[in-house]
């Protein structure tokens, strides 16, 4: 199930997080109605939404406001702000996948690197995928290979599924082959590993 939420855009980060927490609590309280598992809630956000999602994954919260997986795309992390995910990172936080473009001139990749470092130091399962040559444009960041990674991440963390490597749900890639998403995006170079 997917729920698309809104938060007050002109508000402080604290108010935006409060709005998102209210949405998660609503999902938890209406789980039976929509046949969803409240113990398996993941969040996905882009730009400021990525920061809000990361705070939901790191900040201590009552059980009805917790999330179990976070995907953040090109999220700003202001370490000077007392409300930021770097400040909250602890061992029990939600597994996190961050995507960020190396050509992003709006939010420097150093911000995602700071967050991923804090999560890893805390012992959280966290991955940073740098999209080579991608700007801050969401469409560019969410290439087919990136979307496959997001899908696999949610399937693994929320559904306990293990998937073989593939480019999309429809194009299976044998485990003996490596698909370079950067080369694919630039025109389609595929690498094959041969047994020696």
Protein Blocks (a to p, Z undefined) as FASTA:
>chain_A
ZZdddddfkbcfklmmmmmmmmmmmmmmmmmmnopafklccdddehjlmmmmmmmmmmgc
dfklccfbdcdehiacdfkbmbdfklmocfklccddddddfklckbcfklmmmmmmmmmm
nopacdddddehiafbfklmmgfklmmmmmmmmmmmmnopacdddfblmlccdfkbccdf
klmmnnopacddddZZ
